[in-house]
Amino acid sequence: MAEARGSGRLALAAAAFTSNWRNPNLRRAQLSFLGAWTAEWAFTVALGIVAYADGGALAVGLVGLLRMVPSAILAPLLSPFADRGRRERVLVVVSAARGVATGAAAITVALAGPTLVVYALAVLSTIAATLFRPAHSALLPTLCRTGHELTSANVVRGMLDSVATLVGPLLATVLLAVADVSVVFAVAAGASIWAALLLLRVRYDGAPRAAAPRGPGLLREAADGIRAVAGRPDLQLILVLAAAQSLTRGALTVFSVVVAIELLRTGEPGVGALMAAVGVGAVAGSLAASFLVGSGRLGGWFALGVALWGLPLALVGVFPEQAAALVLLAFIGVGNALIDVAGFTLIGRLAPDEVLARVFGILESLVAVSIGVGALLASALVQWFGVEAALIAIGLLCPVLALVAWRRLRRLDRAVGDLDGAIHLLQRVPMLAPLPLPAIEQLARGLEAIAVPAGQAVITEGEIGDRFYVVESGHADVVGDGRVVATLAEGDGFGEIALLRRTRRTATVRASTALRLRAIDAERFLLAVLGYAPSTEAALAHVGDELDRYGPREPLEEPPAP
């Protein structure tokens, strides 16, 4: 039994990667993320070295805060653009802008230009980087059909993030050994441009969206994202823990420099080596995280990932040896992989699709502020108490918060499991099966449970239709023109003809046994089914077939206008 379960998990893990590769849109979107985040990590190493040469550990912390504050302010204000239309177009623009800014930084360093110009370009590059992940995170659910597929996509993206965490610093280390910082900036610029080119070829059937307001409407749209978070305590919890992890991440940008140069005395290449150790752990963690596909415990794994971001840092403060530091920082990479899969999947499941990019924009704003605060806090603690004490103090934050949040996260796992059950029921209805995950998830959230005793009519021929029904359990007879023309069972839907044709009910549906139904109101049903071409075609074809089978002999009068 255990061997069979293990084989099943391995098959699910392998399918997570192969399904993304076979889907050309997912493949291009994922590779673009690899390019963007390889650029980010290489850029971070190079900028840290420039800042340290300019003013020591305090300068590294101040620059970290300087580049994050504008991003924190602008991310929630600009992320509504990704909810207004095609999200991949936003990604193309920010990737190209990032490549140009990083390339200009490379030229400035190569010509021994002012360091302040490099810092200003770093701010511009970071603003673009901050907008990339919200738009990309909101794009992935649109390219998926089920929660399982979204988890798979986040597993693959987490793996690529981990690869970037390894390749970016490692590439910077190699380039610094044979060249200078300007070459690292130039390579990072090239990776960003490559990401933009890949996204130009992404094609998908987008959701219908309301016309974009102009001017002050942008602020109102940003406020909608804040309200979506304010009304969902579980989403707030995920964001708070993500902010704590990001504060630790900001501290790591400082610790990677001062630990390598001051504590371990391995010099500038040692900075890249420490960050590369994080990448090694992240790659290993991503391979392990691929087994989370199909898991109902994403909240628990998220808590573990948050804890692993801090505990290794505290232990480095206790055991300040090079070998121990490399091994311990690898566990941070493992935690990062768990957060990428579990955290982003949970946010994608908890937030409404129409404001999803804005919610991810709020996340990025929190991340940016937390990274900046973490960098500055780490610098101050190093100055006041020394490197070891600073490592221990900041390293204990995430484990303590993860422990406090454990029970709520496990309750969240059970709620998501119930939602998946409702989605699975809806996907058994042929006209609903083509819907992408955000659309069918919205239907599942709005389901109404109805119990009908045996012998009672659910709908009656000739009445006005106001809901669509799916049989959860039991059986029902479809009666048309006084005769039973069909029998409905678990997973069958009915009531769509009156809604799609805007006519009265064409048949009576009566419970032949005790029935448990899930109902969707007419407006929600029509918005979802008619909002996507594949589901519209399936629905209209189905209605035509059903009318041929048991349509009434006499035409029914049209229902009164609403």
C-alpha positions, 0 to 999 in steps of 0.5 A, a space after each residue: 500500500 505504502 509503495 503504491 501511494 509512493 508511486 502515485 505521488 511520483 507520477 503526480 510529481 512527474 506530471 506536474 512538469 510534463 503538463 507544463 512543458 506540453 502546454 506551449 503557453 504555460 511553457 513560455 510563461 514559465 521560462 519567462 519567469 526563469 529569465 526574470 528571476 535569474 536577472 533579479 538574483 544576479 542583479 542583487 549580488 552585483 548591487 550589494 557589492 557596489 553598495 558595500 564598496 561604497 559605504 560598508 554594511 550600512 550602505 547595503 542596508 540603506 540601498 536595499 531600503 531605497 530600492 524597495 520603498 518606491 516599489 512598495 508604494 507603486 505596486 498596488 497602484 500599478 497592478 490594476 493594469 494587469 486586471 484590466 486586460 491581457 496580463 502577458 502584455 503587462 509582463 512584456 512591458 515591465 520585463 523590457 523596462 527592467 532590461 533597459 534599466 539594468 543595461 544602463 546600470 552596466 554602462 554606468 559602472 563600466 564607465 566609472 559613472 556616479 554610484 548614485 546613478 546606479 542606485 537610481 537605475 536599481 530603483 527603476 529596475 526594482 519597480 519593474 521587478 515588483 510588478 512582474 510577479 503579480 501579473 505573472 501570478 495572476 496569469 497562471 490561473 487563467 492558463 489552468 483548469 483545475 486546482 491540481 493544475 494550478 498547484 502543478 504550475 506553481 510547483 514548476 514555477 517554484 522549481 524555476 525560481 529555485 534554479 534562478 536562485 542558484 544560477 543567478 548568484 552562481 553566474 554572478 560569482 563566476 563573472 566576478 572571478 573573471 570580470 567585474 560588476 558591470 558584466 554581471 549587470 549586463 548579463 542580468 539585462 539580457 535575461 530580462 529582455 529574453 523574458 520579454 521576448 518569450 511572453 510576446 508569444 503567449 496566447 490564451 482565451 482571456 476572461 471578459 473584463 469591464 471597460 477600464 476607467 480613466 484617471 482617478 479610477 486607477 485609485 479606486 481599482 487599487 482600493 478594490 484589491 485592498 478591500 478584497 484582502 480586508 474581507 478575507 482573514 485567511 488571505 490576511 494571514 498568508 500575507 502577514 507570514 509572507 511579509 515576515 519571510 520577506 523581512 528575513 529575505 531583506 536581512 539576508 541581502 545584508 547578511 550574505 555580504 557581512 557574513 562572507 566578508 567579515 565573519 567567514 572572511 571568504 571575500 567578494 566571491 564568498 557572497 555569491 557562494 552563500 547565495 548559491 547555497 540558498 539556490 542549491 537548497 531551493 532546487 532540492 526543495 523544489 524537487 521535494 515540493 513537486 510531491 505536494 501536487 494533489 496534497 491537501 496540506 498546503 497551509 501546513 507546508 506553507 508554515 514549514 516553509 516560513 519557519 525554514 526561512 528564519 531558523 537556519 539564520 539563527 543557527 548560523 549565528 550559533 555556528 559561524 563556520 563556512 561549511 555549517 553556513 553553506 549547509 544551513 543556508 541551503 535549508 533557507 532555499 528549501 523553505 523558499 521552494 515550499 513557500 512558492 508552491 503553497 503560498 502562491 497557490 493558496 493566494 490564487 485560490 483565496 482571492 477573486 480573479 477580477 482583482 487577483 493581480 491587485 491582491 498580488 500587487 499588495 503582496 509585492 508591496 508588502 514584500 518590498 517594504 519588508 525586504 527594505 525594512 529587513 535590510 535596514 534592520 539587519 544593518 542596524 543590528 550588526 552595527 549595534 550588537 554584532 553579526 552573530 546576535 543579529 543573525 539570531 534575533 532576526 532568525 527567530 522571527 519566522 519560526 515563532 510566527 509559523 508556530 502561532 499560525 499553525 492551527 489556522 493554516 490547517 483549518 484553511 486546508 480543510 476549507 480549500 479541500 471542500 472547495 475542490 470537491 465542489 469544483 470536481 462536481 461542476 467539472 462533471 457537467 460537460 458545458 462547465 468542463 472547459 472553464 478555466 480555474 478562476 471561472 469555475 472556482 467562482 461558480 463553486 463559491 456561489 453554490 447553494 445546497 438544496 435538499 429535495 424529498 422524493 416525489 417533489 418537483 425541482 422545476 416545473 415545465 412552463 415556469 420562469 427559470 432563475 437557477 441552474 442545478 447540479 445533482 450531488 446525490 440521488 436521482 431525478 426524472 425529466 418529464 416532458 409532455 407528460 412522459 419520462 424522457 431522461 433520468 438524472 444522477 450524480 454529476 448531471 446538470 439541468 435548468 440551462 435551457 431556460 437560462 441560455 434561451 431566455 425562455 420558460 422551463 421546457 420540462 419538469 424535473 422531479 426527484 425519484 429519490 431523495 435529492 441533494 442539489 447544488 444550485 447556481 443563480 442565473 446571472 452567475 451561471 450566464 456570466 461564466 458560461 457565456 464569458 468563454 468561447 469553448 464553454 459557450 459552444 459546448 453549452 449551445 450544442 448541448 441545448 440544441 441536443 436536449 431540445 431535439 430530445 424532449 422539447 415541448 410540442 407547443 412553443 412556450 411564451 417568452 418570460 416577462 422582461 426583468 
